Amino acid sequence: MTWGIGSETQLSERVWLIGETFGQNEGRPLYQAGLRYWVVPNRVQVDATYGNRLGGGERWFSIGLRLLSPAFLP
């Protein structure tokens, strides 16, 4: 079994706070938190997150780029 819960909270017009915790039926859960920024509103987004296993031992940092296009179909 895999589970997770997350949230996005708008801090300003272009900045969002993101948080998530997730896990499997074995082992300690993991979490990640970071910021998401709209470079071009509704088209280009950059995010940076830090994550770790609850209790420590497995951490990471990620940077992402999200490109959104207009809808292909009506």
N, C-alpha and C positions, 0 to 999 in steps of 0.2 A: 504494500500500500504506500502510495505517495500522497503527501498533503502539503498545503501551503496557504498563506494568507498575506495579502499585501495592501498597500495604501499609497495614494498619491495626494499630496496637499499643495494647493497653489499658494506660493509665497508672494508672488508679484505677477505682473502681466506676462512675463516670459519665463519665470523660474518656478520649478516644482520641486518639492521634497518627496523622495520616494523611499519606501521601506518595505521589507518583505522578510518573512521567516518561512522556512520550508524544511521538509525532512522525509524520511522513510520510516517504516515500522521498526527498524533497528538503528541503533546509534543515536548520537546527540543531534538535535536540529541545527540548521545553519541559518544565518541571517545576512542581509545586505541592506545598506542604506546609502543614499547619495542624493545628488542634485541633477535635475534635467533642465536644460536651457533651450528655448526656441531661438535659434539664430535667425531664421526667416519664419515668422509665424505660419503655422499649418503646413510647412513644407520641409524645413531642415531643423533637426533637433540633435543636440549633443548631450550625452549624459556621462557622469562619472560616479562610480559606486565603489564602496569598500565592503567586503564581506568577511565572515569568519564563522567558525563552528562555535556554538555556545559552549563556553568552558575553555575556548582557545584551541590552538593546535593546527588550524587549517585556514589561512587567510589569503585574501586576494584583493586586487584593485583592478577595475576595468574602466575603459573609456569606450563609449559607443557613439556611432553616427547613424542617424535615422533619416532617410530621405523618403518623403511622401509625394506621390504624384496625384494628379486629378483622377477621378474614377474612370475606369476603362469602359464600364457599362452604365447605362442610365439607371 
